[in-house]
Amino acid sequence: MSKSLLLFDPMTGERKFTDLQMLSGITGRTVGSLRTSIGRKIKLLNCYLLPIDTPLSKLRELLAKEVILDEVWRDIPGSRWQVSSYGRYRSWLRVQSNRCVYRLPYHGTKCTSQTMAIQINGKRTECRAHEWVYKLFVGEIPKGYVVYHKDGNKSNNRVENLDVIKRSKLMQRQCTPVRAVEVQQLDLDTGEVIAEYSTLSAAARANYTDCKTIRDAAKRDKASIGFRWNVEKEKSII
């Protein structure tokens, strides 16, 4: 059984569990080649491949190392914290006021929003990580509305991925049967079905890509990220 590893995205702070066999299929590289990349960034995915027990301090260093040219930082009022247009957080040290430390949200899942604990006006305040991004880069959240992630990925807190919706409408959406798509992942050389997914989003998450990439490849009958794809007719699921 392949040893579990961590894929860390320094642009969003998202952490995913993976193994060398899975990454070999996605990247087209051999397991041996990928093994030498542990501790380094895989450029194709823009993620670091790390041991599962990598300390939080190392993840913070990698966040700080990542330079994003169009990233904009804004101050969180009443605190020593800042949040960026990419949803990244950092705080300025009290002792060394010219030095900051990058912070990671509580490790959430796709169904749980990421959380931050911030000192605001001297009081520890817990907040959802995406809400400060929306407030500082878009505006106040209207009464009765909540901020949601357009692509469904609650680790993607970039301002472009955020919007507001009435709380009642969001609850209605969550209770409505989901339109699902059967997706087949095919070997590029043999055409053999090597994996099946119930939805496009599940296929995209498993292969570290987005729904549009897979949908377009299937529609044009062209290879994408090292595979061919079949997308079947939609069906309703709960």
Secondary structure, DSSP 4 states (H G I P E B T S, - for coil): -PPPEEEE-TTT--EEEE-HHHHHHHH---HHHHHTTTTSEETTTTEEEEETT--HHHHHHHHHH---TT--EEEPTTSSEEEETTS-EEEE-SSSTT-EEEE-----BTTB--EEEEEETTEEEEEEHHHHHHHHHT-PPPTTEEEEETTS-TT---GGGEEEEEHHHHHHHHHSPEEE--EEEEETTT--EEEEESSHHHHHHHTTS-HHHHHHHHHHT--BTTEEEEE---EEE-
